[in-house]
């Protein structure tokens, strides 16, 4: 028998998808600003506008294409034209990067660098940096993999782009704080690298229901640990690398000793941070265990009280399987508690009331009003119309865990009872 199915969206995952949409919008806005600047402003003005001069016109076009891909990702299954637009934008990103790489590596003159601005100036070199072209090619591949449902490969490729753009940002930061000559493959304008990093993370977060992002957005101890350790694992090595450069620049130590100090300091600080994080998680685990014991005791006491009430009462999980059956329910339905726990809710409801039952449970899941519903049940006296009041039960995190129902046969003598059932609190929180 088919049980009610209802999609429950995790709020953290929904927020992560909203972040992906916001990043896409930011990419579109940044690309449009840069493109408009290159198209209408003279070179001497662009030279003094840091943001525009940091973004190659073709890179700006790439930001717009990736941004639209992220914005439309959630709606590509709605209409055919949206699906086609998504596919066009994603393939265009990959082609833009691939043609730029071919133009750079093979020294060809494909005209790709003059696609937006016809006459390159001293402010804008003729070709897009090779690292930027490679990032756009990889982003295009990641977006195509996203369309194909290859979530693992999509996230791995997108994280590769994040790694390249992070390396370029770190190199630019070190070059600004401690001036030094950088290799050509790390020479990427800081604003371009920052936008590439944001867009790559947007692609990763667009897979919020799968693989890597599932861990980062979960409310489990593992998710909390990942969110605590990730910033430290990124910032500690970067900060220590800057201190090493400043120490070598001041003449306190040479490169060999600087490397040793950098490695040892990173190991020590990460070990200390891991110890602090483990201690904090251990405290959380102890509090969770105490809470679970308290909830279990409360649940046991509640079920003990309900087992002696005069109204028939039963509970079932989200799959419809009965999990509790009190003595009054045994008398009403003529089924023992042991037998009832092997049944589903729809085995005590007549076929003509199944649609009403599903509608009632759906209403409770989306936070609808609490009021008794008239259902025809299979009681020991035959099919009988009863007033059924259903209450949603949630766990400690607010996630629906099941339903609890009170039943009153529709007799005139119990009309007052049915009216009293309407005075019901909000969903109960149970373990």
ChimeraX attribute file (.defattr): number of C-alpha atoms within 10 A of each C-alpha:
attribute: neighborCount
match mode: 1-to-1
recipient: residues
	/A:1	6
	/A:2	7
	/A:3	14
	/A:4	16
	/A:5	12
	/A:6	13
	/A:7	7
	/A:8	10
	/A:9	10
	/A:10	13
	/A:11	12
	/A:12	15
	/A:13	21
	/A:14	13
	/A:15	14
	/A:16	21
	/A:17	23
	/A:18	17
	/A:19	16
	/A:20	27
	/A:21	24
	/A:22	16
	/A:23	24
	/A:24	27
	/A:25	19
	/A:26	18
	/A:27	27
	/A:28	23
	/A:29	16
	/A:30	22
	/A:31	27
	/A:32	17
	/A:33	15
	/A:34	23
	/A:35	22
	/A:36	13
	/A:37	19
	/A:38	22
	/A:39	13
	/A:40	9
	/A:41	10
	/A:42	11
	/A:43	17
	/A:44	11
	/A:45	13
	/A:46	19
	/A:47	15
	/A:48	11
	/A:49	12
	/A:50	10
	/A:51	17
	/A:52	24
	/A:53	21
	/A:54	20
	/A:55	27
	/A:56	27
	/A:57	27
	/A:58	25
	/A:59	25
	/A:60	25
	/A:61	24
	/A:62	30
	/A:63	29
	/A:64	24
	/A:65	26
	/A:66	31
	/A:67	29
	/A:68	20
	/A:69	27
	/A:70	29
	/A:71	23
	/A:72	17
	/A:73	24
	/A:74	15
	/A:75	13
	/A:76	18
	/A:77	12
	/A:78	9
	/A:79	9
	/A:80	11
	/A:81	11
	/A:82	16
	/A:83	16
	/A:84	12
	/A:85	15
	/A:86	25
	/A:87	17
	/A:88	14
	/A:89	23
	/A:90	27
	/A:91	18
	/A:92	19
	/A:93	28
	/A:94	26
	/A:95	18
	/A:96	21
	/A:97	26
	/A:98	19
	/A:99	17
	/A:100	26
	/A:101	23
	/A:102	15
	/A:103	19
	/A:104	18
	/A:105	9
	/A:106	8
	/A:107	9
	/A:108	13
	/A:109	10
	/A:110	13
	/A:111	14
	/A:112	17
	/A:113	22
	/A:114	14
	/A:115	12
	/A:116	17
	/A:117	17
	/A:118	11
	/A:119	10
	/A:120	14
	/A:121	12
	/A:122	9
	/A:123	15
	/A:124	20
	/A:125	11
	/A:126	17
	/A:127	19
	/A:128	22
	/A:129	20
	/A:130	21
	/A:131	21
	/A:132	29
	/A:133	26
	/A:134	19
	/A:135	27
	/A:136	28
	/A:137	25
	/A:138	23
	/A:139	30
	/A:140	29
	/A:141	21
	/A:142	29
	/A:143	32
	/A:144	22
	/A:145	18
	/A:146	21
	/A:147	17
	/A:148	10
	/A:149	12
	/A:150	14
	/A:151	22
	/A:152	17
	/A:153	14
	/A:154	25
	/A:155	26
	/A:156	14
	/A:157	23
	/A:158	26
	/A:159	20
	/A:160	17
	/A:161	28
	/A:162	23
	/A:163	15
	/A:164	20
	/A:165	26
	/A:166	18
	/A:167	15
	/A:168	25
	/A:169	22
	/A:170	18
	/A:171	20
	/A:172	21
	/A:173	15
	/A:174	18
	/A:175	13
	/A:176	10
	/A:177	12
	/A:178	14
	/A:179	12
	/A:180	12
	/A:181	9
	/A:182	14
	/A:183	8
	/A:184	10
	/A:185	12
	/A:186	19
	/A:187	18
	/A:188	24
	/A:189	18
	/A:190	20
	/A:191	17
	/A:192	24
	/A:193	27
	/A:194	17
	/A:195	21
	/A:196	26
	/A:197	22
	/A:198	20
	/A:199	25
	/A:200	30
	/A:201	19
	/A:202	26
	/A:203	29
	/A:204	29
	/A:205	28
	/A:206	26
	/A:207	23
	/A:208	22
	/A:209	18
	/A:210	15
	/A:211	13
	/A:212	16
	/A:213	18
	/A:214	16
	/A:215	19
	/A:216	22
	/A:217	23
	/A:218	17
	/A:219	13
	/A:220	11
	/A:221	14
	/A:222	14
	/A:223	15
	/A:224	16
	/A:225	17
	/A:226	15
	/A:227	15
	/A:228	15
	/A:229	14
	/A:230	11
	/A:231	10
	/A:232	15
	/A:233	14
	/A:234	11
	/A:235	11
	/A:236	15
	/A:237	18
	/A:238	16
	/A:239	12
	/A:240	17
	/A:241	20
	/A:242	17
	/A:243	15
	/A:244	22
	/A:245	22
	/A:246	15
	/A:247	15
	/A:248	15
	/A:249	14
	/A:250	10
	/A:251	10
	/A:252	11
	/A:253	15
	/A:254	14
	/A:255	14
	/A:256	8
	/A:257	13
	/A:258	18
	/A:259	15
	/A:260	12
	/A:261	16
	/A:262	18
	/A:263	14
	/A:264	12
	/A:265	15
	/A:266	19
	/A:267	14
	/A:268	11
	/A:269	16
	/A:270	17
	/A:271	12
	/A:272	12
	/A:273	16
	/A:274	16
	/A:275	12
	/A:276	12
	/A:277	16
	/A:278	13
	/A:279	12
	/A:280	12
	/A:281	16
	/A:282	13
	/A:283	12
	/A:284	13
	/A:285	13
	/A:286	11
	/A:287	12
	/A:288	13
	/A:289	12
	/A:290	12
	/A:291	14
	/A:292	15
	/A:293	13
	/A:294	13
	/A:295	17
	/A:296	14
	/A:297	12
	/A:298	14
	/A:299	15
	/A:300	12
	/A:301	12
	/A:302	11
	/A:303	16
	/A:304	12
	/A:305	11
	/A:306	20
	/A:307	19
	/A:308	13
	/A:309	13
	/A:310	13
	/A:311	19
	/A:312	23
	/A:313	26
	/A:314	27
	/A:315	23
	/A:316	21
	/A:317	18
	/A:318	18
	/A:319	15
	/A:320	19
	/A:321	19
	/A:322	24
	/A:323	19
	/A:324	20
	/A:325	24
	/A:326	22
	/A:327	19
	/A:328	19
	/A:329	24
	/A:330	20
	/A:331	13
	/A:332	19
	/A:333	18
	/A:334	15
	/A:335	17
	/A:336	14
	/A:337	17
	/A:338	11
	/A:339	11
	/A:340	22
	/A:341	18
	/A:342	10
	/A:343	15
	/A:344	18
	/A:345	20
	/A:346	21
	/A:347	16
	/A:348	17
	/A:349	18
	/A:350	17
	/A:351	14
	/A:352	11
	/A:353	15
	/A:354	20
	/A:355	11
	/A:356	15
	/A:357	23
	/A:358	16
	/A:359	12
	/A:360	20
	/A:361	21
	/A:362	16
	/A:363	14
	/A:364	19
	/A:365	21
	/A:366	11
	/A:367	12
	/A:368	11
	/A:369	13
	/A:370	20
	/A:371	18
	/A:372	23
	/A:373	16
	/A:374	18
	/A:375	23
	/A:376	23
	/A:377	26
	/A:378	20
	/A:379	21
	/A:380	13
	/A:381	9
	/A:382	11
	/A:383	15
	/A:384	15
	/A:385	18
	/A:386	21
	/A:387	24
	/A:388	25
	/A:389	21
	/A:390	25
	/A:391	24
	/A:392	24
	/A:393	25
	/A:394	17
	/A:395	14
	/A:396	15
	/A:397	10
	/A:398	12
	/A:399	15
	/A:400	20
	/A:401	18
	/A:402	23
	/A:403	23
	/A:404	19
	/A:405	19
	/A:406	20
	/A:407	26
	/A:408	22
	/A:409	23
	/A:410	17
	/A:411	13
	/A:412	9
	/A:413	9
	/A:414	12
	/A:415	14
	/A:416	10
	/A:417	17
	/A:418	24
	/A:419	12
	/A:420	11
	/A:421	19
	/A:422	13
	/A:423	9
	/A:424	14
	/A:425	8
	/A:426	11
	/A:427	19
	/A:428	16
	/A:429	17
	/A:430	18
	/A:431	17
